[in-house]
Amino acid sequence: MPRIQGKKIAILATNGFEQSELEYPLRALRDAGAEVHVVSPESGEIKGWDNKDWGDAVPVDRALSDASASDYDALVLPGGQINPDLLRVNEEALSLVRAFWEAGKPIGAICHAPWLLVEAGVIAGRQVTSYKSIRTDVRNAGGLWEDSEVVCDQGLVTSRQPDDLPAFCSKLIEEIAEGKHQRRAA
């Protein structure tokens, strides 16, 4: 697996993130040598969702209002149903996603997190996957949806569910190691 020492990664989340979809990438990225910050519109800490109930809290490292794509090398968007639904109506969150996309920096989105890609307007014409319940949303936004463990299109890494986390993190680390991507209009 490539090493990504010296890279700074933002994980954008709020209350209701899928516990494993934040914690697994956080650990994998740090193990690969990256500095990782949890960025949130909330301060202090945010609480995860684990199966059918609230999970553990995770400390917030940086306020969304203080975060900029220029501060980071990549962005990770964990899923769950609650977290991306709250963030996709937050204009600051959508602006951050767009800024990473426009800068050609890798973005990873798993489960329901592609909702943020839909709302940010960056999914049209891109090969992607997501949790099966939002595939119609993705297709309606112009995404080329496929049912695969991990899909990568010019630095945009997507996966379907927690079972896909090993493949998702491996591909995400590979894309971060490659750096910025030149994106042509789809």
C-alpha positions as CSV (number, residue, x, y, z in Angstrom):
1,M,0.0,0.0,0.0
2,P,1.4,3.5,-0.9
3,R,2.5,5.7,2.0
4,I,1.1,9.2,2.2
5,Q,3.4,10.9,4.7
6,G,3.1,14.7,4.7
7,K,-0.4,14.6,3.2
8,K,-3.2,16.4,5.1
9,I,-6.7,14.9,4.8
10,A,-10.1,16.3,5.8
11,I,-13.0,14.1,6.8
12,L,-16.2,16.2,6.6
13,A,-18.9,14.9,8.9
14,T,-21.6,15.9,11.4
15,N,-23.7,14.1,13.9
16,G,-25.1,10.8,12.6
17,F,-22.1,9.7,10.6
18,E,-21.9,5.9,10.1
19,Q,-19.4,5.0,12.8
20,S,-17.3,2.6,10.8
21,E,-17.3,4.8,7.7
22,L,-15.5,7.6,9.6
23,E,-13.4,5.6,12.0
24,Y,-12.0,3.0,9.5
25,P,-10.7,5.6,7.0
26,L,-9.4,7.8,9.8
27,R,-7.3,4.9,11.1
28,A,-6.2,3.7,7.6
29,L,-5.2,7.1,6.5
30,R,-3.2,7.8,9.7
31,D,-1.6,4.3,9.5
32,A,-0.5,5.2,5.9
33,G,1.2,8.4,7.3
34,A,-1.3,11.1,6.7
35,E,-2.4,13.9,9.1
36,V,-6.2,13.6,9.3
37,H,-8.6,16.2,10.6
38,V,-12.3,15.7,11.3
39,V,-14.0,18.9,10.0
40,S,-17.5,19.7,11.0
41,P,-20.1,22.5,11.3
42,E,-20.4,21.3,14.9
43,S,-17.8,22.1,17.6
44,G,-16.3,19.9,20.3
45,E,-17.3,16.4,19.1
46,I,-19.8,14.7,16.9
47,K,-21.7,11.5,17.6
48,G,-21.8,8.5,15.2
49,W,-24.6,6.1,14.3
50,D,-23.8,2.4,14.9
51,N,-26.2,-0.1,13.5
52,K,-29.6,0.9,15.1
53,D,-28.5,3.4,17.8
54,W,-26.2,6.2,18.5
55,G,-22.5,5.3,18.6
56,D,-19.4,6.9,19.9
57,A,-18.4,10.5,19.8
58,V,-15.4,11.6,17.7
59,P,-13.5,14.9,18.4
60,V,-13.8,17.7,15.9
61,D,-10.4,19.0,14.9
62,R,-11.5,22.0,12.8
63,A,-14.6,24.0,12.3
64,L,-16.1,23.8,8.8
65,S,-16.1,27.6,8.7
66,D,-12.3,27.5,9.2
67,A,-11.6,24.8,6.6
68,S,-10.4,25.4,3.1
69,A,-9.6,22.9,0.3
70,S,-6.2,24.7,0.0
71,D,-5.3,23.4,3.5
72,Y,-5.7,19.7,2.5
73,D,-4.7,17.2,-0.1
74,A,-7.9,15.2,-0.1
75,L,-11.4,15.0,1.3
76,V,-13.3,12.0,2.7
77,L,-17.1,11.9,3.1
78,P,-18.4,9.2,5.4
79,G,-22.0,8.1,4.9
80,G,-24.8,6.9,7.1
81,Q,-28.3,8.3,6.4
82,I,-28.3,11.2,8.8
83,N,-24.8,12.7,8.2
84,P,-24.9,13.3,4.5
85,D,-28.6,14.3,4.6
86,L,-27.7,17.1,7.0
87,L,-24.6,18.2,5.2
88,R,-26.2,18.3,1.7
89,V,-28.3,21.2,2.8
90,N,-25.3,23.1,4.3
91,E,-24.0,25.5,1.7
92,E,-20.6,25.7,3.5
93,A,-20.2,21.9,3.2
94,L,-21.2,21.9,-0.5
95,S,-18.8,24.8,-1.2
96,L,-16.0,22.8,0.4
97,V,-16.8,19.7,-1.7
98,R,-16.9,21.9,-4.9
99,A,-13.5,23.5,-4.0
100,F,-11.8,20.1,-3.6
101,W,-13.3,19.0,-6.9
102,E,-12.3,22.2,-8.8
103,A,-8.8,21.8,-7.4
104,G,-8.5,18.3,-8.8
105,K,-7.9,16.8,-5.3
106,P,-9.1,13.3,-4.5
107,I,-12.5,12.9,-2.9
108,G,-13.7,9.7,-1.3
109,A,-17.5,9.1,-0.6
110,I,-19.1,6.0,0.8
111,C,-22.6,4.8,1.3
112,H,-25.1,7.7,1.3
113,A,-22.2,10.3,1.0
114,P,-22.6,10.6,-2.7
115,W,-25.7,12.7,-1.9
116,L,-23.2,15.5,-1.2
117,L,-21.6,15.0,-4.6
118,V,-25.1,15.2,-6.2
119,E,-25.9,18.5,-4.4
120,A,-22.4,19.9,-5.1
121,G,-23.0,19.3,-8.8
122,V,-19.8,17.2,-9.4
123,I,-21.2,13.8,-10.2
124,A,-22.6,14.2,-13.7
125,G,-20.9,12.0,-16.2
126,R,-18.7,10.3,-13.6
127,Q,-18.5,6.5,-12.9
128,V,-19.6,6.1,-9.3
129,T,-21.3,3.8,-6.9
130,S,-23.2,4.4,-3.6
131,Y,-25.5,2.6,-1.2
132,K,-28.2,1.0,-3.4
133,S,-31.1,3.1,-2.0
134,I,-29.7,6.3,-3.5
135,R,-28.7,4.9,-6.9
136,T,-31.7,6.6,-8.6
137,D,-30.7,10.0,-7.0
138,V,-27.2,9.5,-8.4
139,R,-28.4,8.5,-11.9
140,N,-30.9,11.4,-11.9
141,A,-27.9,13.7,-11.2
142,G,-26.1,12.3,-14.3
143,G,-23.8,9.9,-12.4
144,L,-23.0,6.6,-14.2
145,W,-23.9,4.3,-11.3
146,E,-22.5,0.8,-11.1
147,D,-22.9,-1.9,-8.4
148,S,-19.2,-2.4,-7.5
149,E,-17.2,-2.5,-4.3
150,V,-15.2,0.5,-5.2
151,V,-15.3,2.8,-8.3
152,C,-12.8,5.4,-9.2
153,D,-13.1,8.1,-11.8
154,Q,-10.3,10.7,-12.0
155,G,-9.7,10.8,-8.3
156,L,-13.3,10.4,-7.3
157,V,-13.4,7.3,-5.2
158,T,-16.9,5.8,-4.2
159,S,-18.0,2.7,-2.4
160,R,-21.4,1.2,-1.4
161,Q,-21.3,0.2,2.3
162,P,-19.2,-0.6,5.3
163,D,-18.3,-4.1,3.9
164,D,-16.4,-2.2,1.2
165,L,-14.2,-0.2,3.5
166,P,-11.0,-2.1,3.0
167,A,-11.2,-1.7,-0.8
168,F,-12.4,1.9,-0.4
169,C,-9.5,2.9,1.8
170,S,-6.9,1.1,-0.3
171,K,-8.1,2.9,-3.5
172,L,-8.4,6.2,-1.7
173,I,-4.8,6.0,-0.4
174,E,-3.6,5.1,-3.9
175,E,-5.4,8.2,-5.3
176,I,-4.0,10.5,-2.6
177,A,-0.5,9.2,-3.3
178,E,-1.0,10.1,-7.0
179,G,-2.0,13.6,-6.1
180,K,-4.1,16.1,-8.1
181,H,-6.1,14.9,-11.1
182,Q,-6.8,16.8,-14.2
183,R,-10.5,16.5,-14.7
184,R,-12.1,17.0,-18.1
185,A,-15.7,17.8,-18.4
186,A,-17.8,14.6,-18.6
